[in-house]
Structure formats: structure tokens, C-alpha cells
Amino acid sequence: MSPAPRRARRPGSRDGGSAAAELVLVTPLLVLLLLLAVMAGRLVNGQMEVESAAQQAARAASLARTPAAASAQAQAVAQAALAQSVTCDPAVVIPGLGDFVPGGQVTVQVSCTVQLSGLSLLDVPGTQRLTFTATSPIDVYQGESLGLAAPGTPSRQAGEGKDPGA
């Protein structure tokens, strides 16, 4: 009796099953990379939310009539904007009112400390501080009806600026 004929092997078939082993080793690394990308994306989104809150607060403060009202408006608007999107611990709003006069500027700085563990499915220790400063101009004619026009700014009299042919 002759021995059973041997099947000819292909040249690359000696590592049968190694693709499965490689997949088992690489998959956790790919999942970790994906989770880190999600965390980075959420961190960038948090920074954009802080920027938006600072811009909204500066605009609200520039529309107020008094420095006290401007400070209160900046605080309220920034806190409300951050409450909708980012969990801050704590959120700090610092309105810089300087010379609160028509034609001046209002600057608001918003800082938010976020827990990194809340940004992804990973339990990453630590915190990240997100900060942004926004500036908004105060309208030159804002307080004119109350007699609060800034010194040296032109004031409009009744009837000024209208088309004479109208």
C-alpha cells in the first residue's frame, strides 16, 4: 500500500490563524484610540461652548444701562449658556466693565473647569480648565435718551438724520 498523497501547501499558509491573533491584539488598541478621539472631540466642543457663553455674556452686558445691571446680565447669561451644554465645576464669570460709557467696551472672561472623566467612556483622572475672553462694544447712542451720551460724542437732535424730502 502506498502512503496517502500529501496535499501541496501554498507558500504563505504556514501562519494559519495568525490573522485572528493579530485582530485580537489590535482591536483593544483601536477601541482605545476611538475613545481618546471622542474625548478630544468633546473637549473641543466644550471649549466652543465656553467661547459662545463668553460672547453671549459680553453682548448682554453691553446692552445693559448700568454697570451693576451689566455685571448681573453677564453672570446670568453665561451661567444659563453653560448649563445647557457643559458641566463646569466651577464656572467663573468675570465681567470687565472698565469705563461703562457709551462708546466704551465690555469684556467678559468665562472660565470652566471640566472633569476629564466626564468627557469619554474612559475613567481619565484630572481636570481641564477652559477659558475664553470676549469683548463687545457699547453703543455710542445707547444712553442718549437718558442723557448719558459719552463726552465728545455727537448727539442727534430730534429730526436729525431724516431725509429732508420725506
KOLFIBA-673267 format. One record per residue (C-alpha): residue in three letters; residue number from 1; y, z negated, x. Coordinates in Angstrom, 2 decimals, m for minus. Layout:
<nodes>
[node 'ALA'; NUM; [Y; Z; X]]
...
</nodes>
This chain:
<nodes>
[node 'MET'; 1; [0.00; 0.00; 0.00]]
[node 'SER'; 2; [3.38; 0.85; 1.29]]
[node 'PRO'; 3; [6.28; m1.58; 1.09]]
[node 'ALA'; 4; [8.80; m1.13; m1.70]]
[node 'PRO'; 5; [11.55; 1.21; m0.72]]
[node 'ARG'; 6; [14.78; m0.56; 0.28]]
[node 'ARG'; 7; [17.92; 0.24; m1.60]]
[node 'ALA'; 8; [20.61; 1.57; 0.62]]
[node 'ARG'; 9; [23.65; m0.70; 0.74]]
[node 'ARG'; 10; [27.14; 0.57; 0.72]]
[node 'PRO'; 11; [29.18; m0.30; 3.80]]
[node 'GLY'; 12; [31.57; m2.74; 2.05]]
[node 'SER'; 13; [29.06; m4.53; m0.14]]
[node 'ARG'; 14; [28.26; m7.39; 2.24]]
[node 'ASP'; 15; [31.10; m9.50; 0.87]]
[node 'GLY'; 16; [29.84; m9.53; m2.70]]
[node 'GLY'; 17; [31.53; m12.33; m4.68]]
[node 'SER'; 18; [34.41; m12.83; m2.24]]
[node 'ALA'; 19; [36.92; m11.35; m4.69]]
[node 'ALA'; 20; [36.11; m14.12; m7.14]]
[node 'ALA'; 21; [36.53; m16.75; m4.43]]
[node 'GLU'; 22; [39.88; m15.28; m3.39]]
[node 'LEU'; 23; [41.04; m15.27; m7.01]]
[node 'VAL'; 24; [40.09; m18.94; m7.39]]
[node 'LEU'; 25; [42.10; m19.80; m4.27]]
[node 'VAL'; 26; [45.18; m17.69; m5.05]]
[node 'THR'; 27; [45.58; m18.46; m8.77]]
[node 'PRO'; 28; [46.90; m22.05; m8.34]]
[node 'LEU'; 29; [49.46; m20.79; m5.83]]
[node 'LEU'; 30; [50.62; m18.10; m8.24]]
[node 'VAL'; 31; [50.93; m20.66; m11.06]]
[node 'LEU'; 32; [52.94; m22.98; m8.78]]
[node 'LEU'; 33; [55.22; m20.10; m7.84]]
[node 'LEU'; 34; [55.72; m19.26; m11.51]]
[node 'LEU'; 35; [56.61; m22.88; m12.35]]
[node 'LEU'; 36; [59.11; m23.03; m9.48]]
[node 'ALA'; 37; [60.71; m19.80; m10.74]]
[node 'VAL'; 38; [61.01; m21.33; m14.21]]
[node 'MET'; 39; [62.63; m24.44; m12.71]]
[node 'ALA'; 40; [65.11; m22.34; m10.71]]
[node 'GLY'; 41; [65.98; m20.30; m13.82]]
[node 'ARG'; 42; [66.59; m23.43; m15.88]]
[node 'LEU'; 43; [68.74; m24.89; m13.10]]
[node 'VAL'; 44; [70.89; m21.73; m13.06]]
[node 'ASN'; 45; [71.10; m21.87; m16.86]]
[node 'GLY'; 46; [72.25; m25.50; m16.62]]
[node 'GLN'; 47; [74.97; m24.51; m14.16]]
[node 'MET'; 48; [76.19; m21.80; m16.54]]
[node 'GLU'; 49; [76.27; m24.32; m19.40]]
[node 'VAL'; 50; [78.37; m26.72; m17.29]]
[node 'GLU'; 51; [80.75; m23.86; m16.42]]
[node 'SER'; 52; [81.06; m22.96; m20.09]]
[node 'ALA'; 53; [81.71; m26.59; m21.06]]
[node 'ALA'; 54; [84.47; m26.87; m18.43]]
[node 'GLN'; 55; [86.12; m23.65; m19.63]]
[node 'GLN'; 56; [85.96; m24.74; m23.27]]
[node 'ALA'; 57; [87.37; m28.18; m22.41]]
[node 'ALA'; 58; [90.24; m26.69; m20.38]]
[node 'ARG'; 59; [91.15; m24.32; m23.21]]
[node 'ALA'; 60; [91.03; m27.11; m25.81]]
[node 'ALA'; 61; [93.19; m29.35; m23.61]]
[node 'SER'; 62; [95.75; m26.58; m23.08]]
[node 'LEU'; 63; [96.18; m26.25; m26.85]]
[node 'ALA'; 64; [96.93; m29.96; m27.37]]
[node 'ARG'; 65; [100.51; m31.15; m27.86]]
[node 'THR'; 66; [100.43; m34.36; m25.80]]
[node 'PRO'; 67; [98.68; m35.43; m22.59]]
[node 'ALA'; 68; [96.71; m38.12; m24.45]]
[node 'ALA'; 69; [95.53; m35.59; m27.04]]
[node 'ALA'; 70; [94.70; m33.10; m24.27]]
[node 'SER'; 71; [92.54; m35.65; m22.47]]
[node 'ALA'; 72; [90.76; m36.63; m25.69]]
[node 'GLN'; 73; [90.20; m32.97; m26.63]]
[node 'ALA'; 74; [88.81; m32.14; m23.18]]
[node 'GLN'; 75; [86.38; m35.07; m23.35]]
[node 'ALA'; 76; [85.22; m34.30; m26.89]]
[node 'VAL'; 77; [84.78; m30.55; m26.39]]
[node 'ALA'; 78; [82.93; m30.89; m23.06]]
[node 'GLN'; 79; [80.59; m33.57; m24.40]]
[node 'ALA'; 80; [79.85; m31.50; m27.52]]
[node 'ALA'; 81; [79.17; m28.35; m25.47]]
[node 'LEU'; 82; [76.83; m30.16; m23.10]]
[node 'ALA'; 83; [75.00; m31.97; m25.91]]
[node 'GLN'; 84; [73.80; m28.64; m27.29]]
[node 'SER'; 85; [72.11; m27.45; m24.11]]
[node 'VAL'; 86; [71.85; m29.71; m21.06]]
[node 'THR'; 87; [70.61; m33.29; m20.77]]
[node 'CYS'; 88; [73.09; m34.97; m18.45]]
[node 'ASP'; 89; [72.71; m38.43; m17.02]]
[node 'PRO'; 90; [75.68; m38.93; m16.90]]
[node 'ALA'; 91; [78.18; m36.23; m17.87]]
[node 'VAL'; 92; [81.59; m36.80; m16.29]]
[node 'VAL'; 93; [84.68; m35.01; m17.61]]
[node 'ILE'; 94; [87.88; m35.33; m15.56]]
[node 'PRO'; 95; [90.95; m33.70; m17.11]]
[node 'GLY'; 96; [93.73; m32.97; m14.61]]
[node 'LEU'; 97; [96.85; m32.75; m16.71]]
[node 'GLY'; 98; [99.48; m32.91; m13.93]]
[node 'ASP'; 99; [102.82; m31.83; m15.42]]
[node 'PHE'; 100; [101.79; m31.31; m19.01]]
[node 'VAL'; 101; [104.61; m28.96; m19.95]]
[node 'PRO'; 102; [104.69; m25.51; m21.48]]
[node 'GLY'; 103; [104.08; m23.00; m18.70]]
[node 'GLY'; 104; [102.01; m25.54; m16.72]]
[node 'GLN'; 105; [98.27; m25.69; m16.28]]
[node 'VAL'; 106; [95.43; m27.92; m17.36]]
[node 'THR'; 107; [92.46; m28.35; m15.03]]
[node 'VAL'; 108; [89.21; m29.89; m16.21]]
[node 'GLN'; 109; [86.29; m30.78; m13.96]]
[node 'VAL'; 110; [82.88; m31.28; m15.57]]
[node 'SER'; 111; [80.01; m32.81; m13.62]]
[node 'CYS'; 112; [76.49; m33.20; m14.93]]
[node 'THR'; 113; [73.57; m34.88; m13.16]]
[node 'VAL'; 114; [70.25; m33.46; m14.36]]
[node 'GLN'; 115; [66.75; m34.76; m13.68]]
[node 'LEU'; 116; [64.68; m32.12; m11.88]]
[node 'SER'; 117; [61.58; m33.33; m13.70]]
[node 'GLY'; 118; [63.09; m32.11; m16.96]]
[node 'LEU'; 119; [63.56; m28.58; m15.69]]
[node 'SER'; 120; [59.95; m27.48; m15.48]]
[node 'LEU'; 121; [56.42; m28.49; m16.28]]
[node 'LEU'; 122; [56.15; m29.92; m12.77]]
[node 'ASP'; 123; [56.99; m33.56; m12.21]]
[node 'VAL'; 124; [59.55; m32.87; m9.49]]
[node 'PRO'; 125; [61.33; m36.04; m8.36]]
[node 'GLY'; 126; [65.08; m36.19; m7.84]]
[node 'THR'; 127; [68.29; m35.10; m9.45]]
[node 'GLN'; 128; [70.74; m32.24; m9.07]]
[node 'ARG'; 129; [74.49; m32.54; m9.65]]
[node 'LEU'; 130; [76.06; m29.55; m11.38]]
[node 'THR'; 131; [79.87; m29.36; m11.16]]
[node 'PHE'; 132; [82.47; m26.84; m12.25]]
[node 'THR'; 133; [86.27; m26.88; m12.46]]
[node 'ALA'; 134; [88.17; m24.70; m14.93]]
[node 'THR'; 135; [91.89; m24.14; m15.33]]
[node 'SER'; 136; [93.75; m22.95; m18.41]]
[node 'PRO'; 137; [97.47; m22.20; m18.72]]
[node 'ILE'; 138; [99.63; m23.99; m21.25]]
[node 'ASP'; 139; [101.51; m21.52; m23.43]]
[node 'VAL'; 140; [105.17; m21.20; m22.47]]
[node 'TYR'; 141; [106.25; m21.25; m26.12]]
[node 'GLN'; 142; [103.74; m23.90; m27.24]]
[node 'GLY'; 143; [106.16; m26.76; m27.85]]
[node 'GLU'; 144; [109.21; m24.69; m28.71]]
[node 'SER'; 145; [109.18; m25.56; m32.41]]
[node 'LEU'; 146; [109.23; m29.24; m31.44]]
[node 'GLY'; 147; [112.00; m28.75; m28.89]]
[node 'LEU'; 148; [109.63; m29.23; m25.94]]
[node 'ALA'; 149; [110.25; m25.97; m24.07]]
[node 'ALA'; 150; [109.92; m26.23; m20.31]]
[node 'PRO'; 151; [113.20; m26.36; m18.40]]
[node 'GLY'; 152; [114.29; m22.94; m17.21]]
[node 'THR'; 153; [112.11; m21.01; m19.64]]
[node 'PRO'; 154; [113.79; m18.67; m22.05]]
[node 'SER'; 155; [113.72; m19.79; m25.63]]
[node 'ARG'; 156; [113.62; m17.45; m28.55]]
[node 'GLN'; 157; [116.20; m17.89; m31.27]]
[node 'ALA'; 158; [115.49; m17.14; m34.89]]
[node 'GLY'; 159; [115.44; m13.40; m35.35]]
[node 'GLU'; 160; [114.98; m12.64; m31.63]]
[node 'GLY'; 161; [112.25; m10.24; m30.70]]
[node 'LYS'; 162; [112.28; m8.49; m34.06]]
[node 'ASP'; 163; [112.77; m4.76; m34.34]]
[node 'PRO'; 164; [116.42; m4.15; m35.37]]
[node 'GLY'; 165; [115.35; m1.20; m37.51]]
[node 'ALA'; 166; [112.93; m3.30; m39.56]]
</nodes>
